[in-house]
Amino acid sequence: MDVFLAACKKIFGCAMLFSLFINILRLTFSIHMLQVYDRVLTSCNVSTLVVIALAAVVALMTLAVLEWIRSRLLIRTGVEFERMLSFPVLDAELRMASALHKRPDQGEIRGVQTLRGRLSNES
């Protein structure tokens, strides 16, 4: 687990940076409406409305791209996490089941898949 976290430190840093900008860009609607009420309604200037609307569209497109990139980063990290942990967990589960002479339970493997889903933000 420590090896995984050390290997993914840069990816998590990038995801946090993307999250920072995503959260700032989520204020686009509020800022857009504030600007419309403050600048457009008082001056009745259509060109101001067009510029504000274009700025909002650019911000929302940037938001969509950053969300997509962050999602891809986290999904790939989650898949790598599952790949690194699945075999050791399955091996330990099978060894325990054979030592206890019982049928193997797949709860631990489901736990790894659940952790991957949480890490990948799929749930």
C-alpha positions in Angstrom: 0.0 0.0 0.0 2.8 2.4 0.8 4.5 1.6 -2.5 1.2 2.4 -4.3 0.8 5.7 -2.4 4.4 6.7 -3.1 4.0 5.9 -6.8 0.8 7.8 -7.1 1.8 10.9 -5.1 2.3 13.0 -8.3 -1.1 11.8 -9.7 -2.9 12.7 -6.5 -1.2 16.1 -6.5 -2.4 16.7 -10.1 -5.9 15.6 -9.2 -5.9 18.0 -6.2 -4.8 20.8 -8.5 -7.5 20.0 -11.0 -10.0 19.8 -8.1 -8.9 23.3 -7.0 -9.6 24.8 -10.4 -12.8 22.8 -10.9 -14.2 24.1 -7.6 -13.3 27.7 -8.6 -14.9 27.2 -12.0 -18.1 25.9 -10.4 -18.7 29.5 -9.3 -19.2 30.4 -13.0 -23.0 30.5 -12.8 -23.0 32.7 -9.7 -20.4 35.1 -11.1 -22.2 35.2 -14.4 -25.5 36.1 -12.9 -23.9 38.7 -10.6 -22.3 40.3 -13.6 -25.5 40.3 -15.5 -27.4 42.0 -12.7 -24.6 44.4 -12.0 -23.5 45.4 -15.5 -26.0 44.4 -18.1 -29.3 45.3 -16.4 -28.1 48.7 -15.3 -26.6 49.7 -18.6 -28.8 47.7 -21.0 -25.7 47.0 -23.1 -26.1 43.9 -25.3 -22.3 43.8 -26.1 -21.6 43.5 -22.4 -24.0 40.6 -22.1 -22.4 38.8 -25.1 -18.9 39.2 -23.6 -20.1 37.9 -20.2 -21.9 35.0 -21.8 -18.8 34.1 -23.9 -16.6 34.2 -20.8 -19.1 31.9 -19.0 -19.2 29.5 -21.9 -15.4 29.4 -22.0 -15.2 28.8 -18.2 -17.8 26.0 -18.4 -16.0 24.3 -21.3 -12.8 24.5 -19.3 -14.6 23.0 -16.3 -15.8 20.1 -18.4 -12.3 19.4 -19.7 -10.8 19.5 -16.3 -13.5 17.2 -14.9 -12.8 14.8 -17.7 -9.0 14.8 -17.2 -9.4 14.4 -13.4 -11.8 11.6 -13.9 -9.5 9.7 -16.3 -6.5 10.2 -13.8 -8.5 8.8 -10.9 -9.9 5.9 -12.9 -6.5 4.8 -14.1 -5.1 5.1 -10.6 -8.0 3.0 -9.2 -7.4 0.3 -11.8 -3.7 0.2 -10.9 -4.7 0.0 -7.3 -6.9 -2.9 -7.9 -4.3 -4.6 -10.1 -1.7 -4.3 -7.4 -3.9 -5.5 -4.6 -6.2 -8.1 -6.2 -3.6 -10.9 -6.5 -2.2 -10.6 -2.9 -5.7 -10.4 -1.4 -6.9 -13.4 -3.4 -3.9 -15.4 -2.6 -4.2 -14.7 1.1 -8.0 -15.5 1.0 -7.3 -18.8 -0.8 -4.5 -19.8 1.7 -6.8 -19.0 4.6 -9.7 -21.0 3.1 -7.4 -24.0 2.4 -6.0 -23.9 5.9 -9.4 -23.8 7.5 -10.8 -26.3 5.0 -13.7 -24.1 4.0 -15.0 -22.5 0.8 -13.2 -19.2 0.0 -15.2 -16.1 0.7 -14.9 -13.3 -1.8 -15.6 -10.5 0.6 -12.0 -9.2 0.6 -11.9 -9.1 -3.2 -15.2 -7.1 -3.2 -13.5 -4.8 -0.6 -10.6 -4.1 -3.0 -13.1 -3.4 -5.8 -15.1 -1.1 -3.5 -11.9 0.8 -2.6 -11.0 1.1 -6.3 -14.5 2.5 -7.0 -14.1 5.0 -4.2 -10.7 6.0 -5.4 -11.9 6.3 -9.0 -14.9 8.3 -7.9 -17.2 5.8 -9.8 -19.7 5.3 -7.0 
